[in-house]
Each structure stands twice: as structure tokens, then as C-alpha cells.
Amino acid sequence: MPAASGAGPSGGVRYDRIGVGYSVGRRTDPTWAAAIANALGHASPVLNVGAGAGSYEPPDRPVVAVEPSELMISQRPPGAAPVVRGVVEHLPFGDRTAGAALAVLTNHHWTDEVGGFAEVCRVAPLRVVVTFDPAVHLEQWIVRDYVPGVAALDVGRPSFDEIVGLLAADVTVLPLSRSFEDGVLGAHWCRPFAYLDPTVRAHMSGFARLDPVVVDRAMRRLRADLESGAWDGRYGSFAELDAFDAGYRLLVSRATH
């Protein structure tokens, strides 16, 4: 999502449809970039799976990107790492080709998460994954109060605990600061008026995958709640917070042999 494109038809085709302007709305947030860089350590080269427009790719070492969507590839900036068009379930690399595999907000779009993570583990001894815990993510106010249909998008996926177990990963919370710069679904937790802007919502796959009629209806409710003061009555205490946990997690997995 960053690398929010995925594998196979569910990723590449989807982002050929909804990824227009993605590199504008989905910028690299420095706090997340620092956490990812720390997790990668000195590992090199890095294989960025579901690389999208290239956010969070480390600039200080060789990187090879894997991305299925031509539209996403076209938004990679000049000088970005070389990119291979491919899918995570069938990575075109040998065992332990990379020093680390990076996957940022992409696995929820993969056709086969179990197979995809097996491939990620095969090609690199260090795996750094940014994902979200639905148990927390789906309880943030924008989902729970306005677009609960986002929850249905995760039906049939492995649970967060199953993913952690597949990777035998250490888990770190990635909070969202008040000025968080990457336009993920929870980015505007303290800036609710931002969600009323369709250009802001366009870069959030949760919104993009819902029926536009449903989204329009939800945004009318949100606007009414903001104008009446109902939203502030429920969430005015957010003004006292410096950061918010919307369920985003950093998983770090290391091979044991």
C-alpha cells in the first residue's frame, strides 16, 4: 500500500480498476517508515511483495518489487526499484533469494493468504508484514458507525491469529498519529470531515469495494452527525489523544533454520 495491491485476479484486476491516483492519496508516513526500516535492519536485498506505487521501499539498499497491476506499476516514481509483474502465490524467485520480504497492507487482497505467506517465507529468512487485526480495525468509528459493510470484505480470510501463527511472528502495534500522512482507512480518525471528500475515499480499498450507493448514504449520515454535533458528542474526547490504535500491526518473522 503502500502495497495494497494483491495477487491474482483479486489483486491485479481490482487495482487496475480502483488504483487511479493511488500514489497521491497513499503517501509514506514517516512513523511507519521508521518502524519498517527498523524491522528490516540491514537485510538486503529486499523483495517488496504487492509493491504498488512503492511506498515504504527502503532507499538505502537493493529492492525488487513484485506487483500484478499494470496501473499500479505505472504510478511508481522515476528511479523506483525495478518491478516484476507477478503474484505472491507464485513468486518467480528461488529459495532465500532475498535477505528480507516486505509486504505492506497487501495480504487482505491475496487470493490465497496461506499459500502467499508460504511463498514469502520461502524466498527470504526475514519477513516484515504490515497488516491489520480485524478485531480492532472493524471497531473504529468510521466502520462501526457508518460503513459496517467493510467487515464483510474479510469473510473467509484467515484470522489475524492464524496469520501470526503461520509466520511465527512478533507483533507490534502501529498507531496512527494525529497528522498521519498515509491515506489508509483509519487515517482520518480525528479529522472526520476528510471522509466526506470522495477523492480521499477513492484511495481506500474498503470504500472502493463497497456499493457507491451504500457509501453515499453513509456519508450523508456522517455529514448530518458532524453538522448536528452528534459525532462530536460521541468522539470529542479524541481531541485529547495524540495517537489512535485502528488495528494496524507490524509482524516480524525470522527463519529459525
PyMOL commands that set and color helices and strands:
alter all, ss='L'
color gray80, all
select helices_A, chain A and resi 8-18+22-25+30-40+70-74+88-90+107-109+113-123+134-137+141-146+148-154+160-167+192-196+198-201+205-208+212-228+230-240
alter helices_A, ss='H'
color red, helices_A
select strands_A, chain A and resi 46-49+63-66+83-84+100-104+126-132+170-173+176-177+243-244+248-254
alter strands_A, ss='S'
color yellow, strands_A
deselect
rebuild
show_as cartoon
